[in-house]
Amino acid sequence: MEKNKILILNAGSSSLKFTVFDQKLKKVLEGNAEKINEGNNKIEYQVIDGEVIHRFIRCEAICDYKYALECVRMILEAENLLADIDKIGYRVVHGGKKYQELTLLNKKVLKDLEKFSILAPLHNPPALQIIDLSLGVFKKAKHYAFFDTAFYANLPEESKVYALPYELYQEKGIQRYGFHGLSHQHLLEQASKLIRKPKNKVNIISCHLGSGCSITAIKNGQPIDTSMGFTPTEGLMMSTRSGDVDAGVIFYLLEVLKYPLEKVKKIINNESGWLGISGCKDFRDVIILNKYKVPGYTTKKDLLKKCKRADLALRIFRQRLLKYIGAYAALLPSVDLVVLGGAIGSRSDVIFNFLWDDLKNLRKLNPRLQVLQLTSDEAFVIAKEITQSMNV
């Protein structure tokens, strides 16, 4: 078996995705340790060797990222891949202005990255925890970070700069950074191939729809605006994040209702979105409660009984999605495609059909407009960047 494999680790707010590639960027293994600290004790994964072989491993309850990583190590060992891993790549959501390209990790870089955890509290802390743990497990490997913000490094100033005192942008780095860049980058590359246009001539609106959601306007292959901003809380309604909210609401919560600062942070990041509206954290439950089917998914009836106002959550999600797409269509000379990625975007026929109907006015202006569901592979983008860096 060929040595020199690349392991990609992508830590979410309650999950750890893992993917192994060979040097030719062929996927060898992939899986996801889901629902960390929620009682899950089973990890499903796939081995790709001419055909896709579905397997699973049972562990003790996956109570934290340390044990999730140990389960990944056990899987790699069982599949005779552990000794082959010589490069590891990580998705890191926020690297600020300083880190916006593939970066070889060391103690100084990790110390710098800790400063940005306050800006991405659901993502940077678990990513940094996984990196710290992996450095101890994979001692001989080279470790790299790739940043969600990298795709937006050259956003035009009219999109990047907030209408705040300019010194806050210039001296303090307060600006729109954009996120889900790995996903949007891969959606762009796939769209370019599908419509047989060079990337530098492609005009699309790409939508990453999952527990986190964002939309990007891409003109001639370059992002010109995006819904997420200084942190990943701006923009669309999400699973637990509020998306766009009047800054005055924050002041009101703090000054009038006397909420503690930590409680306000928790509301915006952990208790809002469709969870805050309906009580459902999983969007599939929102869909089911609106009397639509989700193939291959079942949920506990007692959980559904706790969910209310799923119809309102779906209406808000649908309206905000359409509002952003309409705004971004106005920024582009034409729209070749509206592309849907992420777990919801790529899999939900309900959202696809809603959006197709909602875009009827835009389709009158452009009868050739297409809406496509594509799978965005963030791990592939990171592995490709690592491979290219080794060949420079």
C-alpha positions as CSV (number, residue, x, y, z in Angstrom):
1,M,0.0,0.0,0.0
2,E,1.2,3.5,-0.9
3,K,2.6,5.5,2.0
4,N,2.4,9.3,2.4
5,K,-1.3,9.8,3.0
6,I,-3.0,13.1,3.9
7,L,-5.5,13.2,6.8
8,I,-7.9,16.0,6.9
9,L,-9.7,16.8,10.2
10,N,-12.6,19.2,10.3
11,A,-13.9,19.9,13.8
12,G,-17.5,21.3,13.9
13,S,-19.4,22.5,17.0
14,S,-20.4,18.9,17.8
15,S,-18.7,16.7,15.2
16,L,-15.3,15.6,13.8
17,K,-15.2,14.8,10.1
18,F,-12.1,12.9,8.9
19,T,-10.9,12.1,5.4
20,V,-7.8,10.4,4.1
21,F,-6.4,11.1,0.6
22,D,-3.5,9.6,-1.2
23,Q,-0.9,11.7,-3.0
24,K,-3.0,11.8,-6.2
25,L,-5.9,13.2,-4.2
26,K,-7.8,10.0,-4.4
27,K,-10.1,9.6,-1.4
28,V,-9.2,6.5,0.6
29,L,-11.4,6.8,3.7
30,E,-13.9,9.2,5.1
31,G,-16.3,9.4,8.1
32,N,-17.8,11.7,10.7
33,A,-17.9,11.4,14.5
34,E,-21.3,13.1,15.0
35,K,-23.2,14.3,18.1
36,I,-20.1,14.6,20.4
37,N,-21.2,14.7,24.0
38,E,-24.8,13.8,23.0
39,G,-24.6,10.1,23.9
40,N,-23.4,8.8,20.4
41,N,-21.2,5.7,20.5
42,K,-21.2,4.8,16.9
43,I,-19.1,6.2,14.0
44,E,-20.0,5.3,10.4
45,Y,-17.2,5.6,7.8
46,Q,-16.5,4.6,4.2
47,V,-13.4,2.8,2.8
48,I,-12.9,3.6,-0.9
49,D,-10.9,0.9,-2.7
50,G,-12.3,0.5,-6.2
51,E,-15.7,0.4,-4.5
52,V,-17.3,2.1,-1.5
53,I,-17.3,-0.1,1.5
54,H,-19.5,1.1,4.4
55,R,-18.3,0.3,7.9
56,F,-18.8,1.4,11.4
57,I,-17.0,1.3,14.8
58,R,-18.6,1.3,18.2
59,C,-16.8,3.2,21.0
60,E,-17.7,4.2,24.5
61,A,-20.0,7.3,24.4
62,I,-18.1,10.0,22.5
63,C,-18.1,12.5,25.3
64,D,-15.4,15.0,24.0
65,Y,-13.1,15.7,21.1
66,K,-10.2,13.8,22.8
67,Y,-12.2,10.6,22.6
68,A,-13.5,11.4,19.1
69,L,-9.9,11.7,17.9
70,E,-9.0,8.4,19.7
71,C,-11.9,6.7,17.8
72,V,-10.5,8.1,14.5
73,R,-7.0,6.8,15.5
74,M,-8.6,3.4,16.1
75,I,-10.3,3.4,12.7
76,L,-7.0,4.4,10.9
77,E,-5.2,1.6,12.8
78,A,-7.9,-1.0,12.0
79,E,-7.7,0.0,8.3
80,N,-3.9,-0.2,8.2
81,L,-3.6,3.5,7.5
82,L,-2.2,4.9,10.7
83,A,1.5,4.6,9.8
84,D,0.9,6.1,6.4
85,I,-0.3,9.5,7.6
86,D,2.5,12.0,7.1
87,K,0.5,15.2,6.5
88,I,-2.5,16.5,8.4
89,G,-4.7,19.4,7.3
90,Y,-7.3,21.2,9.5
91,R,-10.1,23.6,8.6
92,V,-9.8,26.6,10.8
93,V,-12.6,29.1,10.5
94,H,-11.0,32.3,11.6
95,G,-7.4,33.4,11.1
96,G,-8.0,37.2,11.1
97,K,-6.0,39.3,8.7
98,K,-2.7,37.6,9.5
99,Y,-3.6,34.1,8.4
100,Q,-5.4,33.8,5.1
101,E,-3.5,31.0,3.3
102,L,-2.2,27.5,3.9
103,T,0.0,27.7,7.0
104,L,2.4,25.2,8.5
105,L,1.5,24.9,12.2
106,N,3.9,25.6,15.1
107,K,3.6,26.9,18.6
108,K,3.7,30.6,17.6
109,V,0.9,30.1,15.0
110,L,-1.3,28.3,17.5
111,K,-0.8,31.0,20.1
112,D,-1.8,33.6,17.5
113,L,-4.9,31.6,16.5
114,E,-6.2,31.4,20.0
115,K,-6.8,35.2,19.8
116,F,-9.5,34.6,17.2
117,S,-11.6,32.1,19.2
118,I,-13.7,35.0,20.5
119,L,-14.7,35.8,16.9
120,A,-15.7,32.2,16.0
121,P,-16.7,30.6,19.4
122,L,-18.5,27.6,17.9
123,H,-15.6,26.6,15.6
124,N,-12.1,27.9,16.5
125,P,-12.0,26.4,20.0
126,P,-12.8,22.8,18.9
127,A,-10.5,23.1,15.9
128,L,-7.6,24.3,18.1
129,Q,-8.4,21.5,20.6
130,I,-8.2,18.9,17.8
131,I,-4.9,20.4,16.5
132,D,-3.4,20.3,20.0
133,L,-4.5,16.7,20.5
134,S,-3.4,15.6,17.1
135,L,0.1,17.0,17.6
136,G,0.5,14.5,20.4
137,V,-1.0,11.6,18.4
138,F,0.6,12.2,15.0
139,K,4.1,13.3,16.2
140,K,5.9,12.6,12.9
141,A,3.4,14.3,10.6
142,K,3.5,17.8,9.3
143,H,0.4,19.8,10.4
144,Y,-1.2,22.5,8.3
145,A,-4.1,24.9,8.8
146,F,-6.3,26.2,6.0
147,F,-8.7,29.1,6.7
148,D,-12.4,29.6,5.8
149,T,-11.6,33.3,5.3
150,A,-8.9,32.7,2.7
151,F,-11.4,32.7,-0.2
152,Y,-12.4,36.3,0.7
153,A,-9.0,37.8,1.2
154,N,-9.5,40.1,-1.8
155,L,-13.1,41.2,-1.2
156,P,-13.6,44.7,-2.7
157,E,-13.5,47.4,-0.1
158,E,-17.2,48.4,-0.6
159,S,-18.1,44.8,0.6
160,K,-15.3,44.4,3.2
161,V,-15.5,47.7,5.1
162,Y,-18.4,48.3,7.5
163,A,-19.9,51.8,7.8
164,L,-18.1,52.4,11.1
165,P,-15.3,54.8,11.9
166,Y,-12.6,53.9,9.3
167,E,-9.9,53.6,12.0
168,L,-11.7,50.4,13.3
169,Y,-11.0,48.8,10.0
170,Q,-7.6,50.2,9.4
171,E,-6.2,49.8,12.9
172,K,-8.3,47.1,14.6
173,G,-9.1,44.7,11.8
174,I,-12.9,45.1,12.1
175,Q,-14.2,44.1,8.7
176,R,-16.2,41.5,6.8
177,Y,-14.0,38.4,6.6
178,G,-16.4,35.9,5.1
179,F,-16.7,32.2,6.0
180,H,-17.4,28.8,4.5
181,G,-14.8,29.8,1.9
182,L,-13.6,26.2,1.4
183,S,-17.2,25.2,0.5
184,H,-17.8,28.2,-1.8
185,Q,-14.5,27.7,-3.5
186,H,-15.3,24.1,-4.3
187,L,-18.8,25.0,-5.5
188,L,-17.3,27.5,-7.9
189,E,-14.8,25.0,-9.3
190,Q,-17.6,22.4,-9.9
191,A,-19.9,25.0,-11.4
192,S,-17.1,26.1,-13.8
193,K,-16.7,22.5,-15.1
194,L,-20.5,21.9,-15.4
195,I,-21.2,25.0,-17.5
196,R,-17.9,24.6,-19.4
197,K,-16.8,28.1,-18.7
198,P,-13.3,29.2,-17.4
199,K,-13.5,30.1,-13.7
200,N,-12.6,33.7,-14.5
201,K,-15.8,34.1,-16.6
202,V,-18.2,32.5,-14.2
203,N,-20.9,34.5,-12.4
204,I,-22.8,32.5,-9.8
205,I,-24.5,32.8,-6.5
206,S,-23.3,30.0,-4.2
207,C,-25.2,29.0,-1.1
208,H,-23.8,26.9,1.7
209,L,-26.8,25.7,3.7
210,G,-26.2,23.6,6.7
211,S,-26.2,24.1,10.5
212,G,-24.3,27.2,9.4
213,C,-25.5,29.1,6.3
214,S,-23.9,31.7,4.0
215,I,-24.3,33.0,0.5
216,T,-21.6,34.5,-1.8
217,A,-21.9,36.5,-5.0
218,I,-19.1,35.5,-7.4
219,K,-18.3,37.7,-10.4
220,N,-15.8,36.4,-13.0
221,G,-14.6,33.8,-10.6
222,Q,-14.0,36.2,-7.6
223,P,-16.2,36.7,-4.6
224,I,-17.5,40.2,-4.5
225,D,-19.8,40.0,-1.5
226,T,-20.8,37.5,1.2
227,S,-23.4,37.2,3.9
228,M,-21.1,36.3,6.8
229,G,-19.0,39.1,8.2
230,F,-16.6,39.9,11.1
231,T,-17.8,36.7,12.7
232,P,-19.9,33.7,11.4
233,T,-23.1,35.0,13.0
234,E,-24.0,37.6,10.3
235,G,-26.3,36.9,7.4
236,L,-28.8,34.0,7.1
237,M,-30.8,32.3,9.8
238,M,-28.9,29.2,11.0
239,S,-29.4,26.3,13.3
240,T,-28.5,28.1,16.5
241,R,-27.1,31.4,15.3
242,S,-29.4,34.4,14.7
243,G,-28.0,35.7,11.4
244,D,-28.8,39.4,10.8
245,V,-30.0,41.2,13.8
246,D,-30.3,44.9,14.6
247,A,-27.3,45.9,16.8
248,G,-29.8,47.9,18.9
249,V,-31.3,44.5,20.1
250,I,-27.9,43.8,21.7
251,F,-27.9,47.2,23.5
252,Y,-31.4,46.6,24.7
253,L,-30.7,43.2,26.1
254,L,-27.6,44.5,27.9
255,E,-28.9,48.0,29.1
256,V,-32.6,47.6,29.5
257,L,-33.2,43.9,30.2
258,K,-29.9,43.7,32.2
259,Y,-28.8,40.5,30.6
260,P,-25.2,39.5,31.4
261,L,-22.8,39.7,28.5
262,E,-22.2,36.0,28.5
263,K,-26.0,35.3,28.3
264,V,-26.3,37.6,25.3
265,K,-23.4,35.8,23.5
266,K,-25.1,32.5,24.3
267,I,-28.4,33.8,22.8
268,I,-26.9,35.0,19.6
269,N,-24.7,31.9,19.0
270,N,-26.4,29.0,20.7
271,E,-30.1,29.7,21.3
272,S,-31.3,31.5,18.2
273,G,-31.9,30.4,14.5
274,W,-34.5,27.8,13.8
275,L,-33.7,26.3,17.3
276,G,-34.7,29.6,18.9
277,I,-37.9,29.9,16.8
278,S,-39.1,26.3,16.8
279,G,-37.2,24.4,19.4
280,C,-35.8,22.1,16.7
281,K,-32.0,22.1,16.3
282,D,-32.0,19.7,13.3
283,F,-33.4,21.3,10.2
284,R,-34.7,17.8,9.1
285,D,-37.1,18.0,12.1
286,V,-38.3,21.4,10.9
287,I,-39.0,19.9,7.5
288,I,-40.9,16.9,9.0
289,L,-43.0,19.1,11.2
290,N,-44.0,21.1,8.1
291,K,-45.4,17.7,6.8
292,Y,-42.7,17.0,4.3
293,K,-40.7,13.8,4.1
294,V,-37.0,13.5,4.6
295,P,-35.8,10.2,3.0
296,G,-33.7,8.0,5.2
297,Y,-34.3,10.1,8.4
298,T,-36.4,9.4,11.4
299,T,-36.6,11.3,14.6
300,K,-37.9,10.6,18.1
301,K,-41.5,11.5,18.6
302,D,-40.9,12.9,22.1
303,L,-38.4,15.3,20.5
304,L,-40.9,16.5,17.9
305,K,-43.5,17.2,20.6
306,K,-41.1,19.8,22.1
307,C,-40.9,21.7,18.8
308,K,-43.3,24.5,18.1
309,R,-43.6,27.1,15.3
310,A,-41.7,25.0,12.7
311,D,-43.8,26.6,10.0
312,L,-42.6,30.1,11.0
313,A,-39.0,28.9,11.2
314,L,-39.2,27.6,7.6
315,R,-40.9,30.8,6.4
316,I,-38.2,32.9,7.9
317,F,-35.4,30.7,6.5
318,R,-37.0,30.8,3.0
319,Q,-37.5,34.6,3.0
320,R,-34.0,35.4,4.1
321,L,-32.5,33.0,1.5
322,L,-34.5,34.6,-1.3
323,K,-33.7,38.2,-0.1
324,Y,-30.0,37.6,-0.2
325,I,-30.1,35.9,-3.6
326,G,-32.1,38.8,-5.0
327,A,-29.7,41.3,-3.6
328,Y,-26.7,39.5,-5.0
329,A,-28.3,39.0,-8.4
330,A,-28.5,42.8,-8.6
331,L,-24.7,43.0,-8.1
332,L,-23.9,40.7,-10.9
333,P,-24.0,41.4,-14.7
334,S,-25.8,38.1,-15.1
335,V,-26.3,34.9,-13.1
336,D,-25.1,31.7,-14.7
337,L,-26.2,29.5,-11.8
338,V,-27.6,29.5,-8.3
339,V,-25.7,26.7,-6.6
340,L,-26.8,25.0,-3.4
341,G,-24.2,23.2,-1.2
342,G,-23.9,22.1,2.4
343,A,-25.9,19.3,4.1
344,I,-29.2,21.1,3.5
345,G,-28.5,22.7,0.2
346,S,-27.2,19.6,-1.5
347,R,-29.7,17.1,0.0
348,S,-33.0,18.8,0.6
349,D,-35.5,18.5,-2.3
350,V,-37.9,20.6,-0.2
351,I,-35.6,23.6,-0.1
352,F,-34.6,23.1,-3.8
353,N,-38.3,23.1,-4.9
354,F,-39.1,26.1,-2.7
355,L,-36.2,28.1,-4.2
356,W,-37.1,27.2,-7.7
357,D,-40.6,28.5,-7.2
358,D,-39.4,31.6,-5.3
359,L,-37.0,32.6,-8.1
360,K,-39.7,32.8,-10.7
361,N,-39.3,36.5,-11.1
362,L,-35.6,36.2,-11.5
363,R,-36.1,33.5,-14.1
364,K,-38.3,35.8,-16.1
365,L,-35.4,38.1,-16.5
366,N,-33.0,35.2,-17.2
367,P,-35.0,32.2,-18.6
368,R,-31.7,30.2,-18.8
369,L,-31.1,30.5,-15.0
370,Q,-30.4,27.2,-13.4
371,V,-30.5,26.0,-9.8
372,L,-28.1,23.2,-9.0
373,Q,-27.5,21.0,-5.9
374,L,-23.8,20.2,-5.5
375,T,-21.8,18.5,-2.8
376,S,-19.1,20.8,-1.5
377,D,-16.0,18.9,-0.4
378,E,-14.0,21.0,2.0
379,A,-11.6,18.2,2.7
380,F,-10.6,17.9,-0.9
381,V,-9.9,21.6,-1.2
382,I,-7.5,21.4,1.8
383,A,-5.8,18.3,0.5
384,K,-5.3,19.9,-2.9
385,E,-3.8,23.0,-1.3
386,I,-1.4,20.8,0.7
387,T,-0.4,18.8,-2.3
388,Q,0.2,21.9,-4.4
389,S,2.3,23.5,-1.7
390,M,4.6,20.4,-1.7
391,N,5.1,20.7,-5.4
392,V,6.0,24.4,-5.5
